[in-house]
Amino acid sequence: MSDIHLTPEPPRPPFKPASRDSELRRVSEQLEATFLAEMLKEAGLGKTSESFGGGAGEDQFASFLRQEQANEMVKAGGIGLAESLYEALKENHNEN
């Protein structure tokens, strides 16, 4: 039987919760991305074509594609919705 020697893990830095502003911004960007994904869906992005379509698999994964495209749109600046939401959430939080 071999002896198992475990080396201790190096100490981890203390957990730092995200700042309130960064959390508000993250949530605002997620909301904008969700909105954009729904708009892309309504515009027909990812809709299976009648001929030579990918079938059920394509339909099932189209929402993932739309969501990732929406996430990338937000990273590139989006449509300004995240900034408006962020400012409104920040103002509302400061009033309370």
N, C-alpha and C positions, 0 to 999 in steps of 0.2 A: 504494500500500500504506500502510495507516495504522500509526502507531506505537502499540504497546500499552504502557501504563505501569501497572505493578502497584504498588499501595501495600502495604507490608509489613503483615502482621497484627500487632495489638498482642500483646505478650507474654502468654502464658497463665500462670495461677498453677500452681505445681508440683502434680503429681498427688499426692493424699493418699489412700492406701488407707483403706477403711472400718475403723473400730476393730473389734476382736475382738467386743466386746459387741454392736455394731450389726449385725455380720455374723451372729452367732448368733441375734439377734432376727429378722432378715430370713429366715433359713433356717427358723426355728421357725414363722413366720407362713406361709411357703410350704407347709410340711408340713401345717399345720392347714387351709389352703385346699384342698390336694389331698385331704385326708381328707373335708372337707365336700363337695367336688364329687362324690366317690364316694358319699357318703351321699345327696346329692340325686339322683344317678343311680338308686340303689337304690330311692329313694322314688318314682321315676317322673317326676321333673321333666324336662321336655323330650321326653317320649315322644310320638311322633306318634299323634294320635287316629286311630281307624279310619275315621271319616268326615270329609271336608273337611281332611285332613292336608296338610302341605306336601311330602310325598313324600321322595325321597332327599336332596334339598338340606336339608330341615329336619333329617333324621336326622344328616347329616354335620356340621351346625353346632351341634347341640344341646349338644355337649360344651363348645364355646366359651362358650355362654351359661351353662351350669352353673358353669364355672370362674370366670367374671366375677362371678356371683352369690356364689360362695364367697369370692372375694377381697373383695367388699364386706361380706360377713358378718364376715370377719376384721377389716377396718377398723373395723367398728362394735363390736368387742369380742369377737366370736366366741363360742366355748364354753369358753374357758379352756385349751384344749389347747396353744396356742402358748406361753402363759406357763409351763406345766408343762414343755414341751419345752425352752424357753429355760433354765429353772433347772437342769434335768438336764444339758443340754449345758455350761452354764457351770460347774457343779460338777465334771463329768467333765474339763473342760479345765483347771480349777484343780488337780486332783489329779495331772495329768501334768506 
